[in-house]
Amino acid sequence: KQWYQRRVAITAGIDMLMEEWPSEVEELLSKVNLPSADLDCELKDYVDIICNILDIPTHVNRIHSLHLLFTLYSEFKNSQHFQHLNQRENNENVDNQNG
């Protein structure tokens, strides 16, 4: 039963995190770089920074936060919307190289 409750919570969290961000946030993210792994901090602090930027809750045990982060990444990667955008970007890159 605990596994099922955790799975439902993760699914609800993913659905919430997959919602479109306000255009101001998207515009800002297109202009600034996210902190790289070269940031001079401990791993736990880096996890907190990345998760907080993406609005993923963090707890003392960061395993759940990381699980949610990687599940979110997988959902985005497999999303038809983003696959379409990626395909369009790849086509534009090929056109630019050939043009």
KOLTORBA-468459 format. One record per atom (N, C-alpha, C): x, y, z; atom name. Coordinates in nm, 2 decimals, always signed. Atoms other than C-alpha are relative to their C-alpha. Layout:
<pts>
<pt><xx>X</xx><yy>Y</yy><zz>Z</zz><atome>CA</atome></pt>
...
</pts>
This chain:
<pts>
<pt><xx>+0.08</xx><yy>-0.12</yy><zz>+0.00</zz><atome>N</atome></pt>
<pt><xx>+0.00</xx><yy>+0.00</yy><zz>+0.00</zz><atome>CA</atome></pt>
<pt><xx>+0.09</xx><yy>+0.13</yy><zz>+0.00</zz><atome>C</atome></pt>
<pt><xx>-0.09</xx><yy>-0.12</yy><zz>+0.00</zz><atome>N</atome></pt>
<pt><xx>+0.29</xx><yy>+0.24</yy><zz>+0.08</zz><atome>CA</atome></pt>
<pt><xx>+0.05</xx><yy>+0.03</yy><zz>-0.14</zz><atome>C</atome></pt>
<pt><xx>-0.06</xx><yy>-0.02</yy><zz>+0.14</zz><atome>N</atome></pt>
<pt><xx>+0.44</xx><yy>+0.18</yy><zz>-0.27</zz><atome>CA</atome></pt>
<pt><xx>-0.10</xx><yy>+0.07</yy><zz>-0.08</zz><atome>C</atome></pt>
<pt><xx>+0.11</xx><yy>-0.06</yy><zz>+0.08</zz><atome>N</atome></pt>
<pt><xx>+0.10</xx><yy>+0.27</yy><zz>-0.43</zz><atome>CA</atome></pt>
<pt><xx>-0.02</xx><yy>+0.14</yy><zz>+0.03</zz><atome>C</atome></pt>
<pt><xx>+0.02</xx><yy>-0.14</yy><zz>-0.05</zz><atome>N</atome></pt>
<pt><xx>+0.06</xx><yy>+0.59</yy><zz>-0.22</zz><atome>CA</atome></pt>
<pt><xx>+0.12</xx><yy>+0.08</yy><zz>-0.05</zz><atome>C</atome></pt>
<pt><xx>-0.12</xx><yy>-0.07</yy><zz>+0.05</zz><atome>N</atome></pt>
<pt><xx>+0.42</xx><yy>+0.69</yy><zz>-0.32</zz><atome>CA</atome></pt>
<pt><xx>-0.01</xx><yy>+0.02</yy><zz>-0.15</zz><atome>C</atome></pt>
<pt><xx>+0.01</xx><yy>-0.01</yy><zz>+0.14</zz><atome>N</atome></pt>
<pt><xx>+0.35</xx><yy>+0.62</yy><zz>-0.68</zz><atome>CA</atome></pt>
<pt><xx>-0.10</xx><yy>+0.11</yy><zz>-0.04</zz><atome>C</atome></pt>
<pt><xx>+0.11</xx><yy>-0.10</yy><zz>+0.03</zz><atome>N</atome></pt>
<pt><xx>+0.03</xx><yy>+0.83</yy><zz>-0.68</zz><atome>CA</atome></pt>
<pt><xx>+0.05</xx><yy>+0.14</yy><zz>+0.03</zz><atome>C</atome></pt>
<pt><xx>-0.06</xx><yy>-0.13</yy><zz>-0.03</zz><atome>N</atome></pt>
<pt><xx>+0.22</xx><yy>+1.12</yy><zz>-0.51</zz><atome>CA</atome></pt>
<pt><xx>+0.10</xx><yy>+0.04</yy><zz>-0.11</zz><atome>C</atome></pt>
<pt><xx>-0.10</xx><yy>-0.03</yy><zz>+0.10</zz><atome>N</atome></pt>
<pt><xx>+0.50</xx><yy>+1.10</yy><zz>-0.77</zz><atome>CA</atome></pt>
<pt><xx>-0.08</xx><yy>+0.04</yy><zz>-0.13</zz><atome>C</atome></pt>
<pt><xx>+0.07</xx><yy>-0.03</yy><zz>+0.12</zz><atome>N</atome></pt>
<pt><xx>+0.25</xx><yy>+1.10</yy><zz>-1.06</zz><atome>CA</atome></pt>
<pt><xx>-0.07</xx><yy>+0.13</yy><zz>+0.01</zz><atome>C</atome></pt>
<pt><xx>+0.06</xx><yy>-0.14</yy><zz>-0.02</zz><atome>N</atome></pt>
<pt><xx>+0.06</xx><yy>+1.40</yy><zz>-0.91</zz><atome>CA</atome></pt>
<pt><xx>+0.10</xx><yy>+0.11</yy><zz>-0.01</zz><atome>C</atome></pt>
<pt><xx>-0.11</xx><yy>-0.10</yy><zz>+0.00</zz><atome>N</atome></pt>
<pt><xx>+0.39</xx><yy>+1.58</yy><zz>-0.86</zz><atome>CA</atome></pt>
<pt><xx>+0.05</xx><yy>+0.02</yy><zz>-0.14</zz><atome>C</atome></pt>
<pt><xx>-0.05</xx><yy>-0.01</yy><zz>+0.14</zz><atome>N</atome></pt>
<pt><xx>+0.50</xx><yy>+1.51</yy><zz>-1.22</zz><atome>CA</atome></pt>
<pt><xx>-0.11</xx><yy>+0.08</yy><zz>-0.08</zz><atome>C</atome></pt>
<pt><xx>+0.11</xx><yy>-0.07</yy><zz>+0.08</zz><atome>N</atome></pt>
<pt><xx>+0.16</xx><yy>+1.63</yy><zz>-1.36</zz><atome>CA</atome></pt>
<pt><xx>+0.01</xx><yy>+0.15</yy><zz>+0.03</zz><atome>C</atome></pt>
<pt><xx>-0.01</xx><yy>-0.14</yy><zz>-0.04</zz><atome>N</atome></pt>
<pt><xx>+0.20</xx><yy>+1.95</yy><zz>-1.16</zz><atome>CA</atome></pt>
<pt><xx>+0.12</xx><yy>+0.07</yy><zz>-0.06</zz><atome>C</atome></pt>
<pt><xx>-0.12</xx><yy>-0.05</yy><zz>+0.05</zz><atome>N</atome></pt>
<pt><xx>+0.56</xx><yy>+2.00</yy><zz>-1.27</zz><atome>CA</atome></pt>
<pt><xx>+0.00</xx><yy>+0.01</yy><zz>-0.15</zz><atome>C</atome></pt>
<pt><xx>+0.01</xx><yy>-0.01</yy><zz>+0.14</zz><atome>N</atome></pt>
<pt><xx>+0.47</xx><yy>+1.94</yy><zz>-1.63</zz><atome>CA</atome></pt>
<pt><xx>-0.08</xx><yy>+0.11</yy><zz>-0.05</zz><atome>C</atome></pt>
<pt><xx>+0.08</xx><yy>-0.12</yy><zz>+0.05</zz><atome>N</atome></pt>
<pt><xx>+0.24</xx><yy>+2.24</yy><zz>-1.64</zz><atome>CA</atome></pt>
<pt><xx>+0.09</xx><yy>+0.11</yy><zz>-0.05</zz><atome>C</atome></pt>
<pt><xx>-0.08</xx><yy>-0.11</yy><zz>+0.06</zz><atome>N</atome></pt>
<pt><xx>+0.35</xx><yy>+2.53</yy><zz>-1.85</zz><atome>CA</atome></pt>
<pt><xx>+0.03</xx><yy>+0.11</yy><zz>+0.10</zz><atome>C</atome></pt>
<pt><xx>-0.04</xx><yy>-0.11</yy><zz>-0.08</zz><atome>N</atome></pt>
<pt><xx>+0.54</xx><yy>+2.80</yy><zz>-1.67</zz><atome>CA</atome></pt>
<pt><xx>-0.05</xx><yy>+0.13</yy><zz>-0.06</zz><atome>C</atome></pt>
<pt><xx>+0.03</xx><yy>-0.13</yy><zz>+0.06</zz><atome>N</atome></pt>
<pt><xx>+0.45</xx><yy>+3.16</yy><zz>-1.70</zz><atome>CA</atome></pt>
<pt><xx>+0.10</xx><yy>+0.05</yy><zz>-0.10</zz><atome>C</atome></pt>
<pt><xx>-0.09</xx><yy>-0.04</yy><zz>+0.11</zz><atome>N</atome></pt>
<pt><xx>+0.60</xx><yy>+3.32</yy><zz>-2.01</zz><atome>CA</atome></pt>
<pt><xx>+0.12</xx><yy>+0.08</yy><zz>+0.06</zz><atome>C</atome></pt>
<pt><xx>-0.11</xx><yy>-0.08</yy><zz>-0.06</zz><atome>N</atome></pt>
<pt><xx>+0.82</xx><yy>+3.55</yy><zz>-1.79</zz><atome>CA</atome></pt>
<pt><xx>+0.11</xx><yy>-0.09</yy><zz>+0.05</zz><atome>C</atome></pt>
<pt><xx>-0.10</xx><yy>+0.09</yy><zz>-0.05</zz><atome>N</atome></pt>
<pt><xx>+0.99</xx><yy>+3.25</yy><zz>-1.63</zz><atome>CA</atome></pt>
<pt><xx>+0.07</xx><yy>-0.07</yy><zz>-0.12</zz><atome>C</atome></pt>
<pt><xx>-0.06</xx><yy>+0.06</yy><zz>+0.11</zz><atome>N</atome></pt>
<pt><xx>+1.04</xx><yy>+3.08</yy><zz>-1.96</zz><atome>CA</atome></pt>
<pt><xx>+0.10</xx><yy>+0.09</yy><zz>-0.07</zz><atome>C</atome></pt>
<pt><xx>-0.09</xx><yy>-0.10</yy><zz>+0.07</zz><atome>N</atome></pt>
<pt><xx>+1.19</xx><yy>+3.40</yy><zz>-2.11</zz><atome>CA</atome></pt>
<pt><xx>+0.13</xx><yy>+0.02</yy><zz>+0.08</zz><atome>C</atome></pt>
<pt><xx>-0.11</xx><yy>-0.02</yy><zz>-0.09</zz><atome>N</atome></pt>
<pt><xx>+1.42</xx><yy>+3.44</yy><zz>-1.81</zz><atome>CA</atome></pt>
<pt><xx>+0.09</xx><yy>-0.12</yy><zz>-0.02</zz><atome>C</atome></pt>
<pt><xx>-0.08</xx><yy>+0.12</yy><zz>+0.01</zz><atome>N</atome></pt>
<pt><xx>+1.54</xx><yy>+3.08</yy><zz>-1.84</zz><atome>CA</atome></pt>
<pt><xx>+0.07</xx><yy>-0.01</yy><zz>-0.14</zz><atome>C</atome></pt>
<pt><xx>-0.07</xx><yy>+0.00</yy><zz>+0.13</zz><atome>N</atome></pt>
<pt><xx>+1.62</xx><yy>+3.13</yy><zz>-2.21</zz><atome>CA</atome></pt>
<pt><xx>+0.12</xx><yy>+0.10</yy><zz>+0.00</zz><atome>C</atome></pt>
<pt><xx>-0.11</xx><yy>-0.10</yy><zz>-0.01</zz><atome>N</atome></pt>
<pt><xx>+1.85</xx><yy>+3.42</yy><zz>-2.11</zz><atome>CA</atome></pt>
<pt><xx>+0.11</xx><yy>-0.03</yy><zz>+0.09</zz><atome>C</atome></pt>
<pt><xx>-0.11</xx><yy>+0.03</yy><zz>-0.10</zz><atome>N</atome></pt>
<pt><xx>+2.04</xx><yy>+3.28</yy><zz>-1.82</zz><atome>CA</atome></pt>
<pt><xx>+0.03</xx><yy>-0.15</yy><zz>+0.00</zz><atome>C</atome></pt>
<pt><xx>-0.04</xx><yy>+0.14</yy><zz>-0.01</zz><atome>N</atome></pt>
<pt><xx>+2.23</xx><yy>+2.96</yy><zz>-1.77</zz><atome>CA</atome></pt>
<pt><xx>-0.03</xx><yy>-0.06</yy><zz>+0.13</zz><atome>C</atome></pt>
<pt><xx>+0.02</xx><yy>+0.07</yy><zz>-0.13</zz><atome>N</atome></pt>
<pt><xx>+2.14</xx><yy>+2.71</yy><zz>-1.50</zz><atome>CA</atome></pt>
<pt><xx>+0.14</xx><yy>-0.03</yy><zz>+0.05</zz><atome>C</atome></pt>
<pt><xx>-0.13</xx><yy>+0.03</yy><zz>-0.06</zz><atome>N</atome></pt>
<pt><xx>+2.42</xx><yy>+2.64</yy><zz>-1.26</zz><atome>CA</atome></pt>
<pt><xx>+0.05</xx><yy>-0.13</yy><zz>-0.05</zz><atome>C</atome></pt>
<pt><xx>-0.06</xx><yy>+0.12</yy><zz>+0.06</zz><atome>N</atome></pt>
<pt><xx>+2.66</xx><yy>+2.39</yy><zz>-1.40</zz><atome>CA</atome></pt>
<pt><xx>+0.05</xx><yy>-0.09</yy><zz>+0.12</zz><atome>C</atome></pt>
<pt><xx>-0.05</xx><yy>+0.09</yy><zz>-0.11</zz><atome>N</atome></pt>
<pt><xx>+2.80</xx><yy>+2.09</yy><zz>-1.21</zz><atome>CA</atome></pt>
<pt><xx>+0.14</xx><yy>+0.05</yy><zz>+0.05</zz><atome>C</atome></pt>
<pt><xx>-0.13</xx><yy>-0.06</yy><zz>-0.05</zz><atome>N</atome></pt>
<pt><xx>+3.12</xx><yy>+2.30</yy><zz>-1.18</zz><atome>CA</atome></pt>
<pt><xx>-0.01</xx><yy>+0.09</yy><zz>+0.11</zz><atome>C</atome></pt>
<pt><xx>+0.02</xx><yy>-0.09</yy><zz>-0.11</zz><atome>N</atome></pt>
<pt><xx>+2.96</xx><yy>+2.51</yy><zz>-0.92</zz><atome>CA</atome></pt>
<pt><xx>+0.07</xx><yy>-0.05</yy><zz>+0.13</zz><atome>C</atome></pt>
<pt><xx>-0.07</xx><yy>+0.03</yy><zz>-0.11</zz><atome>N</atome></pt>
<pt><xx>+3.17</xx><yy>+2.52</yy><zz>-0.61</zz><atome>CA</atome></pt>
<pt><xx>-0.09</xx><yy>-0.02</yy><zz>+0.13</zz><atome>C</atome></pt>
<pt><xx>+0.08</xx><yy>+0.03</yy><zz>-0.12</zz><atome>N</atome></pt>
<pt><xx>+2.94</xx><yy>+2.36</yy><zz>-0.35</zz><atome>CA</atome></pt>
<pt><xx>-0.01</xx><yy>-0.15</yy><zz>+0.01</zz><atome>C</atome></pt>
<pt><xx>+0.02</xx><yy>+0.15</yy><zz>-0.02</zz><atome>N</atome></pt>
<pt><xx>+2.86</xx><yy>+2.02</yy><zz>-0.20</zz><atome>CA</atome></pt>
<pt><xx>-0.11</xx><yy>-0.05</yy><zz>-0.09</zz><atome>C</atome></pt>
<pt><xx>+0.10</xx><yy>+0.06</yy><zz>+0.09</zz><atome>N</atome></pt>
<pt><xx>+2.65</xx><yy>+1.78</yy><zz>-0.40</zz><atome>CA</atome></pt>
<pt><xx>-0.14</xx><yy>+0.02</yy><zz>+0.06</zz><atome>C</atome></pt>
<pt><xx>+0.13</xx><yy>-0.02</yy><zz>-0.05</zz><atome>N</atome></pt>
<pt><xx>+2.36</xx><yy>+1.80</yy><zz>-0.16</zz><atome>CA</atome></pt>
<pt><xx>-0.05</xx><yy>+0.14</yy><zz>-0.02</zz><atome>C</atome></pt>
<pt><xx>+0.04</xx><yy>-0.14</yy><zz>+0.02</zz><atome>N</atome></pt>
<pt><xx>+2.36</xx><yy>+2.18</yy><zz>-0.20</zz><atome>CA</atome></pt>
<pt><xx>-0.04</xx><yy>+0.02</yy><zz>-0.15</zz><atome>C</atome></pt>
<pt><xx>+0.03</xx><yy>-0.01</yy><zz>+0.14</zz><atome>N</atome></pt>
<pt><xx>+2.37</xx><yy>+2.15</yy><zz>-0.58</zz><atome>CA</atome></pt>
<pt><xx>-0.13</xx><yy>-0.06</yy><zz>-0.03</zz><atome>C</atome></pt>
<pt><xx>+0.13</xx><yy>+0.06</yy><zz>+0.02</zz><atome>N</atome></pt>
<pt><xx>+2.08</xx><yy>+1.91</yy><zz>-0.57</zz><atome>CA</atome></pt>
<pt><xx>-0.12</xx><yy>+0.09</yy><zz>+0.04</zz><atome>C</atome></pt>
<pt><xx>+0.10</xx><yy>-0.10</yy><zz>-0.05</zz><atome>N</atome></pt>
<pt><xx>+1.88</xx><yy>+2.16</yy><zz>-0.36</zz><atome>CA</atome></pt>
<pt><xx>-0.02</xx><yy>+0.11</yy><zz>-0.10</zz><atome>C</atome></pt>
<pt><xx>+0.01</xx><yy>-0.11</yy><zz>+0.09</zz><atome>N</atome></pt>
<pt><xx>+1.96</xx><yy>+2.44</yy><zz>-0.60</zz><atome>CA</atome></pt>
<pt><xx>-0.08</xx><yy>-0.04</yy><zz>-0.13</zz><atome>C</atome></pt>
<pt><xx>+0.06</xx><yy>+0.04</yy><zz>+0.13</zz><atome>N</atome></pt>
<pt><xx>+1.86</xx><yy>+2.25</yy><zz>-0.92</zz><atome>CA</atome></pt>
<pt><xx>-0.15</xx><yy>-0.03</yy><zz>+0.03</zz><atome>C</atome></pt>
<pt><xx>+0.14</xx><yy>+0.03</yy><zz>-0.03</zz><atome>N</atome></pt>
<pt><xx>+1.54</xx><yy>+2.11</yy><zz>-0.75</zz><atome>CA</atome></pt>
<pt><xx>-0.08</xx><yy>+0.12</yy><zz>+0.03</zz><atome>C</atome></pt>
<pt><xx>+0.08</xx><yy>-0.12</yy><zz>-0.03</zz><atome>N</atome></pt>
<pt><xx>+1.44</xx><yy>+2.45</yy><zz>-0.62</zz><atome>CA</atome></pt>
<pt><xx>-0.03</xx><yy>+0.08</yy><zz>-0.12</zz><atome>C</atome></pt>
<pt><xx>+0.03</xx><yy>-0.07</yy><zz>+0.13</zz><atome>N</atome></pt>
<pt><xx>+1.48</xx><yy>+2.61</yy><zz>-0.96</zz><atome>CA</atome></pt>
<pt><xx>-0.11</xx><yy>-0.06</yy><zz>-0.07</zz><atome>C</atome></pt>
<pt><xx>+0.11</xx><yy>+0.07</yy><zz>+0.07</zz><atome>N</atome></pt>
<pt><xx>+1.25</xx><yy>+2.35</yy><zz>-1.10</zz><atome>CA</atome></pt>
<pt><xx>-0.12</xx><yy>-0.02</yy><zz>+0.08</zz><atome>C</atome></pt>
<pt><xx>+0.11</xx><yy>+0.00</yy><zz>-0.09</zz><atome>N</atome></pt>
<pt><xx>+1.01</xx><yy>+2.38</yy><zz>-0.81</zz><atome>CA</atome></pt>
<pt><xx>-0.03</xx><yy>-0.15</yy><zz>+0.05</zz><atome>C</atome></pt>
<pt><xx>+0.01</xx><yy>+0.14</yy><zz>-0.05</zz><atome>N</atome></pt>
<pt><xx>+1.08</xx><yy>+2.02</yy><zz>-0.70</zz><atome>CA</atome></pt>
<pt><xx>+0.02</xx><yy>+0.01</yy><zz>+0.15</zz><atome>C</atome></pt>
<pt><xx>-0.02</xx><yy>+0.00</yy><zz>-0.15</zz><atome>N</atome></pt>
<pt><xx>+1.03</xx><yy>+1.98</yy><zz>-0.32</zz><atome>CA</atome></pt>
<pt><xx>+0.13</xx><yy>-0.07</yy><zz>+0.04</zz><atome>C</atome></pt>
<pt><xx>-0.12</xx><yy>+0.06</yy><zz>-0.05</zz><atome>N</atome></pt>
<pt><xx>+1.35</xx><yy>+1.90</yy><zz>-0.13</zz><atome>CA</atome></pt>
<pt><xx>-0.02</xx><yy>-0.03</yy><zz>+0.15</zz><atome>C</atome></pt>
<pt><xx>+0.01</xx><yy>+0.05</yy><zz>-0.14</zz><atome>N</atome></pt>
<pt><xx>+1.38</xx><yy>+1.71</yy><zz>+0.20</zz><atome>CA</atome></pt>
<pt><xx>+0.14</xx><yy>-0.04</yy><zz>+0.05</zz><atome>C</atome></pt>
<pt><xx>-0.13</xx><yy>+0.05</yy><zz>-0.05</zz><atome>N</atome></pt>
<pt><xx>+1.66</xx><yy>+1.59</yy><zz>+0.42</zz><atome>CA</atome></pt>
<pt><xx>+0.05</xx><yy>-0.12</yy><zz>-0.08</zz><atome>C</atome></pt>
<pt><xx>-0.04</xx><yy>+0.11</yy><zz>+0.09</zz><atome>N</atome></pt>
<pt><xx>+1.66</xx><yy>+1.27</yy><zz>+0.22</zz><atome>CA</atome></pt>
<pt><xx>-0.03</xx><yy>+0.04</yy><zz>-0.14</zz><atome>C</atome></pt>
<pt><xx>+0.01</xx><yy>-0.05</yy><zz>+0.13</zz><atome>N</atome></pt>
<pt><xx>+1.72</xx><yy>+1.39</yy><zz>-0.13</zz><atome>CA</atome></pt>
<pt><xx>-0.03</xx><yy>-0.10</yy><zz>-0.11</zz><atome>C</atome></pt>
<pt><xx>+0.03</xx><yy>+0.11</yy><zz>+0.09</zz><atome>N</atome></pt>
<pt><xx>+1.65</xx><yy>+1.05</yy><zz>-0.29</zz><atome>CA</atome></pt>
<pt><xx>-0.13</xx><yy>+0.02</yy><zz>-0.07</zz><atome>C</atome></pt>
<pt><xx>+0.14</xx><yy>-0.02</yy><zz>+0.05</zz><atome>N</atome></pt>
<pt><xx>+1.28</xx><yy>+1.13</yy><zz>-0.34</zz><atome>CA</atome></pt>
<pt><xx>+0.01</xx><yy>+0.12</yy><zz>-0.10</zz><atome>C</atome></pt>
<pt><xx>-0.01</xx><yy>-0.12</yy><zz>+0.09</zz><atome>N</atome></pt>
<pt><xx>+1.37</xx><yy>+1.47</yy><zz>-0.49</zz><atome>CA</atome></pt>
<pt><xx>+0.07</xx><yy>-0.03</yy><zz>-0.13</zz><atome>C</atome></pt>
<pt><xx>-0.07</xx><yy>+0.04</yy><zz>+0.12</zz><atome>N</atome></pt>
<pt><xx>+1.62</xx><yy>+1.32</yy><zz>-0.73</zz><atome>CA</atome></pt>
<pt><xx>-0.09</xx><yy>-0.09</yy><zz>-0.08</zz><atome>C</atome></pt>
<pt><xx>+0.09</xx><yy>+0.09</yy><zz>+0.08</zz><atome>N</atome></pt>
<pt><xx>+1.37</xx><yy>+1.05</yy><zz>-0.83</zz><atome>CA</atome></pt>
<pt><xx>-0.10</xx><yy>+0.08</yy><zz>-0.07</zz><atome>C</atome></pt>
<pt><xx>+0.09</xx><yy>-0.09</yy><zz>+0.07</zz><atome>N</atome></pt>
<pt><xx>+1.12</xx><yy>+1.32</yy><zz>-0.91</zz><atome>CA</atome></pt>
<pt><xx>+0.06</xx><yy>+0.08</yy><zz>-0.11</zz><atome>C</atome></pt>
<pt><xx>-0.07</xx><yy>-0.08</yy><zz>+0.10</zz><atome>N</atome></pt>
<pt><xx>+1.38</xx><yy>+1.52</yy><zz>-1.10</zz><atome>CA</atome></pt>
<pt><xx>+0.02</xx><yy>-0.09</yy><zz>-0.12</zz><atome>C</atome></pt>
<pt><xx>-0.03</xx><yy>+0.09</yy><zz>+0.12</zz><atome>N</atome></pt>
<pt><xx>+1.48</xx><yy>+1.22</yy><zz>-1.32</zz><atome>CA</atome></pt>
<pt><xx>-0.13</xx><yy>-0.05</yy><zz>-0.06</zz><atome>C</atome></pt>
<pt><xx>+0.13</xx><yy>+0.04</yy><zz>+0.06</zz><atome>N</atome></pt>
<pt><xx>+1.12</xx><yy>+1.11</yy><zz>-1.37</zz><atome>CA</atome></pt>
<pt><xx>-0.05</xx><yy>+0.12</yy><zz>-0.08</zz><atome>C</atome></pt>
<pt><xx>+0.04</xx><yy>-0.12</yy><zz>+0.08</zz><atome>N</atome></pt>
<pt><xx>+1.04</xx><yy>+1.47</yy><zz>-1.48</zz><atome>CA</atome></pt>
<pt><xx>+0.08</xx><yy>+0.01</yy><zz>-0.13</zz><atome>C</atome></pt>
<pt><xx>-0.09</xx><yy>+0.00</yy><zz>+0.12</zz><atome>N</atome></pt>
<pt><xx>+1.34</xx><yy>+1.46</yy><zz>-1.72</zz><atome>CA</atome></pt>
<pt><xx>-0.05</xx><yy>-0.10</yy><zz>-0.10</zz><atome>C</atome></pt>
<pt><xx>+0.04</xx><yy>+0.11</yy><zz>+0.09</zz><atome>N</atome></pt>
<pt><xx>+1.22</xx><yy>+1.13</yy><zz>-1.86</zz><atome>CA</atome></pt>
<pt><xx>-0.14</xx><yy>+0.04</yy><zz>-0.07</zz><atome>C</atome></pt>
<pt><xx>+0.13</xx><yy>-0.03</yy><zz>+0.06</zz><atome>N</atome></pt>
<pt><xx>+0.86</xx><yy>+1.26</yy><zz>-1.91</zz><atome>CA</atome></pt>
<pt><xx>+0.02</xx><yy>+0.11</yy><zz>-0.10</zz><atome>C</atome></pt>
<pt><xx>-0.03</xx><yy>-0.10</yy><zz>+0.10</zz><atome>N</atome></pt>
<pt><xx>+0.99</xx><yy>+1.57</yy><zz>-2.09</zz><atome>CA</atome></pt>
<pt><xx>+0.06</xx><yy>-0.06</yy><zz>-0.12</zz><atome>C</atome></pt>
<pt><xx>-0.07</xx><yy>+0.06</yy><zz>+0.12</zz><atome>N</atome></pt>
<pt><xx>+1.22</xx><yy>+1.37</yy><zz>-2.31</zz><atome>CA</atome></pt>
<pt><xx>-0.09</xx><yy>-0.08</yy><zz>-0.08</zz><atome>C</atome></pt>
<pt><xx>+0.09</xx><yy>+0.09</yy><zz>+0.07</zz><atome>N</atome></pt>
<pt><xx>+0.94</xx><yy>+1.13</yy><zz>-2.40</zz><atome>CA</atome></pt>
<pt><xx>-0.13</xx><yy>+0.08</yy><zz>-0.05</zz><atome>C</atome></pt>
<pt><xx>+0.12</xx><yy>-0.08</yy><zz>+0.03</zz><atome>N</atome></pt>
<pt><xx>+0.68</xx><yy>+1.41</yy><zz>-2.44</zz><atome>CA</atome></pt>
<pt><xx>-0.01</xx><yy>+0.02</yy><zz>-0.15</zz><atome>C</atome></pt>
<pt><xx>+0.01</xx><yy>-0.02</yy><zz>+0.15</zz><atome>N</atome></pt>
<pt><xx>+0.54</xx><yy>+1.43</yy><zz>-2.80</zz><atome>CA</atome></pt>
<pt><xx>+0.02</xx><yy>+0.15</yy><zz>-0.03</zz><atome>C</atome></pt>
<pt><xx>-0.02</xx><yy>-0.14</yy><zz>+0.03</zz><atome>N</atome></pt>
<pt><xx>+0.54</xx><yy>+1.81</yy><zz>-2.77</zz><atome>CA</atome></pt>
<pt><xx>+0.15</xx><yy>+0.04</yy><zz>-0.01</zz><atome>C</atome></pt>
<pt><xx>-0.14</xx><yy>-0.04</yy><zz>+0.01</zz><atome>N</atome></pt>
<pt><xx>+0.91</xx><yy>+1.83</yy><zz>-2.70</zz><atome>CA</atome></pt>
<pt><xx>+0.08</xx><yy>-0.08</yy><zz>-0.10</zz><atome>C</atome></pt>
<pt><xx>-0.06</xx><yy>+0.08</yy><zz>+0.11</zz><atome>N</atome></pt>
<pt><xx>+1.00</xx><yy>+1.55</yy><zz>-2.95</zz><atome>CA</atome></pt>
<pt><xx>-0.02</xx><yy>+0.08</yy><zz>-0.13</zz><atome>C</atome></pt>
<pt><xx>+0.03</xx><yy>-0.08</yy><zz>+0.12</zz><atome>N</atome></pt>
<pt><xx>+0.83</xx><yy>+1.77</yy><zz>-3.21</zz><atome>CA</atome></pt>
<pt><xx>+0.09</xx><yy>+0.12</yy><zz>-0.01</zz><atome>C</atome></pt>
<pt><xx>-0.08</xx><yy>-0.12</yy><zz>+0.00</zz><atome>N</atome></pt>
<pt><xx>+1.02</xx><yy>+2.08</yy><zz>-3.10</zz><atome>CA</atome></pt>
<pt><xx>+0.15</xx><yy>-0.04</yy><zz>-0.03</zz><atome>C</atome></pt>
<pt><xx>-0.14</xx><yy>+0.05</yy><zz>+0.02</zz><atome>N</atome></pt>
<pt><xx>+1.35</xx><yy>+1.88</yy><zz>-3.10</zz><atome>CA</atome></pt>
<pt><xx>+0.02</xx><yy>-0.04</yy><zz>-0.15</zz><atome>C</atome></pt>
<pt><xx>-0.01</xx><yy>+0.04</yy><zz>+0.14</zz><atome>N</atome></pt>
<pt><xx>+1.28</xx><yy>+1.74</yy><zz>-3.45</zz><atome>CA</atome></pt>
<pt><xx>+0.00</xx><yy>+0.13</yy><zz>-0.09</zz><atome>C</atome></pt>
<pt><xx>+0.00</xx><yy>-0.12</yy><zz>+0.08</zz><atome>N</atome></pt>
<pt><xx>+1.20</xx><yy>+2.09</yy><zz>-3.58</zz><atome>CA</atome></pt>
<pt><xx>+0.14</xx><yy>+0.07</yy><zz>+0.01</zz><atome>C</atome></pt>
<pt><xx>-0.13</xx><yy>-0.06</yy><zz>-0.02</zz><atome>N</atome></pt>
<pt><xx>+1.53</xx><yy>+2.22</yy><zz>-3.43</zz><atome>CA</atome></pt>
<pt><xx>+0.10</xx><yy>-0.07</yy><zz>-0.07</zz><atome>C</atome></pt>
<pt><xx>-0.09</xx><yy>+0.08</yy><zz>+0.08</zz><atome>N</atome></pt>
<pt><xx>+1.72</xx><yy>+1.94</yy><zz>-3.58</zz><atome>CA</atome></pt>
<pt><xx>-0.01</xx><yy>+0.03</yy><zz>-0.15</zz><atome>C</atome></pt>
<pt><xx>+0.02</xx><yy>-0.03</yy><zz>+0.14</zz><atome>N</atome></pt>
<pt><xx>+1.57</xx><yy>+2.01</yy><zz>-3.92</zz><atome>CA</atome></pt>
<pt><xx>+0.06</xx><yy>+0.14</yy><zz>-0.04</zz><atome>C</atome></pt>
<pt><xx>-0.05</xx><yy>-0.13</yy><zz>+0.02</zz><atome>N</atome></pt>
<pt><xx>+1.66</xx><yy>+2.38</yy><zz>-3.89</zz><atome>CA</atome></pt>
<pt><xx>+0.16</xx><yy>+0.00</yy><zz>+0.00</zz><atome>C</atome></pt>
<pt><xx>-0.14</xx><yy>+0.01</yy><zz>+0.00</zz><atome>N</atome></pt>
<pt><xx>+2.02</xx><yy>+2.29</yy><zz>-3.80</zz><atome>CA</atome></pt>
<pt><xx>+0.06</xx><yy>-0.07</yy><zz>-0.13</zz><atome>C</atome></pt>
<pt><xx>-0.04</xx><yy>+0.06</yy><zz>+0.12</zz><atome>N</atome></pt>
<pt><xx>+2.05</xx><yy>+2.06</yy><zz>-4.10</zz><atome>CA</atome></pt>
<pt><xx>-0.02</xx><yy>+0.10</yy><zz>-0.12</zz><atome>C</atome></pt>
<pt><xx>+0.02</xx><yy>-0.11</yy><zz>+0.10</zz><atome>N</atome></pt>
<pt><xx>+1.91</xx><yy>+2.34</yy><zz>-4.32</zz><atome>CA</atome></pt>
<pt><xx>+0.10</xx><yy>+0.10</yy><zz>+0.00</zz><atome>C</atome></pt>
<pt><xx>-0.11</xx><yy>-0.11</yy><zz>-0.02</zz><atome>N</atome></pt>
<pt><xx>+2.16</xx><yy>+2.59</yy><zz>-4.18</zz><atome>CA</atome></pt>
<pt><xx>+0.13</xx><yy>-0.06</yy><zz>-0.05</zz><atome>C</atome></pt>
<pt><xx>-0.13</xx><yy>+0.05</yy><zz>+0.05</zz><atome>N</atome></pt>
<pt><xx>+2.45</xx><yy>+2.35</yy><zz>-4.25</zz><atome>CA</atome></pt>
<pt><xx>+0.00</xx><yy>-0.02</yy><zz>-0.15</zz><atome>C</atome></pt>
<pt><xx>+0.01</xx><yy>+0.02</yy><zz>+0.14</zz><atome>N</atome></pt>
<pt><xx>+2.33</xx><yy>+2.28</yy><zz>-4.60</zz><atome>CA</atome></pt>
<pt><xx>-0.02</xx><yy>+0.13</yy><zz>-0.08</zz><atome>C</atome></pt>
<pt><xx>+0.03</xx><yy>-0.13</yy><zz>+0.07</zz><atome>N</atome></pt>
<pt><xx>+2.24</xx><yy>+2.64</yy><zz>-4.68</zz><atome>CA</atome></pt>
<pt><xx>+0.11</xx><yy>+0.09</yy><zz>-0.01</zz><atome>C</atome></pt>
</pts>
